[in-house]
Amino acid sequence: MTSSIKAIIFDCDGTLVDSEESHLSAWQKVASNYTSTLSHEDYIQFVGGSDSSLSNILAKRIGHNSPNELLIQKRDYFLEYLHGGLPPIIETVKFVRELFKDRESHGLKLAVASAALKYEVLTNLKTLGFENAFDIVLSGHDDLNDYSDPEGVNKPKPYIYLHTAKLLGLSPSECIVIEDSHTGVTAGVNAGCFTIAIPNAFSKTHDLSRAALTLESLSGFTIQSFLEIVHKLL
């Protein structure tokens, strides 16, 4: 019944770990260094994307000529939160643990595809106890050097999901993508994956209408009931 789906690919920030508050706090510290501010509303539009776009916007706002310098400052602040251990998205993490137990019986491969730095993704997975648990872990920042696009290759571009499917030996149509943001959903859909949106407090106002399915959480789902819903919508 579910043989057409052979992999589930998870985003990390905002999907597996509740990191957006920490990202916002780090950026707010950078802004305050230059007597500027960054509100929750300002930040929401950047949720799910790369830090470089926000660093460019903030540099223009404060008249700073080096967005990269701001980016370095932000990463230093964020690392303090990261190393302290970011809180899990509990229901999704619980679901992933069940997947690890039953993946073979369902014939599923599991992957993580994040816009974040590879080091940050791996640190989060270690905090969750998911070291070496996924078949593939990819960073849109660090692992897409074989792709070229004048607009950039990270989300919302589809390359990370195309590359993940390729490394899994699958077509994108055989993959479920679980995302929390507009940029992530756009990447998954444009790659040709069955894309599910599970928004968080920061992304609940995003346009997630292109997702094949939007859920409040994975609470109450068994692996079988989850796959049955997907199958009905394929």
Steps between C-alpha positions, in 0.01 A plus 500: 500500500780743584771360274499819289652686796851384579648782710411773747720809502485736798600862524686574826451855636137550593418139410718282724630770736329813631779733392335809360482687832874448540569618145290812561671572832842470335403743225352740754833504685676589174251779428535639853877529449417769245216662702246339267218256562355191332141413585325166494303626199820603320650156551200286400548559128847344519400183686603192305758675288872565525656757732674680214180665376426643844858619548474697173173663608633586846824643356301737279279603792789594726733627227758226552722419202569137591199266520745214553633661817145518636450137403811395694378689807159335476649153471716556808194598703295212360772246580456580868136390475584205275760357734259538788263265316198627309161362607346228282172523311371224724231336288714494185801360686278232657373411152857476368596264781211273401613519138848384599344192662269410210672641193599161358151357526369799304793502257591859580824696480537806725686824438548854626528792257554838663586851381728540803873444534599133509664543841180642646288219354733229631515665843122507519475135398756408767297688762192302393688171517471458123869465420554266203129420497408650162605357165587847371556837672542798268561871552379747239783725611785248473400206279377649172827603339419302186200724430508847349228764507552878484227540763666250735451127547358480854129488584257611357683353201429126457859380472542363850199271459602400148846414630368312803276286279792437265727384784222275631473345154139611465290731290362808683147367452591206725590737785294670768637834616402638842548875531388789720545810280405658169856476369526134596162410354592680178824304478328166560213559259723634223724194537196279436473352848178434692535794739338523842496825698502501880529869592633624832438822691730691266373359171127466569435820303695377195326411177517121509226446245721313255557218748313180419401478866519736799492360854504663843738230621577129469331432831281191494641358177635150470734434212226302329228765542739769377588303187134419437414871492786569262395213273145638475636835381752370248 
